[in-house]
């Protein structure tokens, strides 16, 4: 992880390019990676090191209408296409909501 976080934009772009050219079959159980690559590059750019960090450290889940997931306080998470309603509790006296397109 340290290597990724200390990489230059050129190195990150090169890794992104190699991953894009890699056959989907070679990803095996990680077949979501080639699907997520274009979304990440479009949203954040090919040279954003956060793209590689998220691909390597996060679990990809596709939720359907009505599905829900619990993420504990401080849990790292992100959203891709879709409408999301997120309930965030900041204290025992307030309930905050976030509406994310």
C-alpha positions, 0 to 999 in steps of 0.5 A: 500500500505504501508503494501506491500511496507514494507513486507518481501520477504517471505511475498510477496512470500506467497501472490503470492502463495496464489494468484496462488492457488486461483480459477480464478472465485474468481477474478471476474472482475480482472481475468487478475491477475492469467494470469499476475502472472506467467509473473511477477514471471518469469520476476521479481521473486515471492518475488518482491513486485513490482509484487503486487503493479502492480497488485493492482494499474495498469490497464491491457490492451491488445493492438492489432497490430496497437493500441496505447495508450497515457500515460502522462509524469510521468505516471507509465507503464510497458510492458509484452510480445510483441514488443513495440515502445515507443515515449518519448518527453523529451523537445520541441527540442528532440524526443526520441524513445525506442524499447522494445522487 
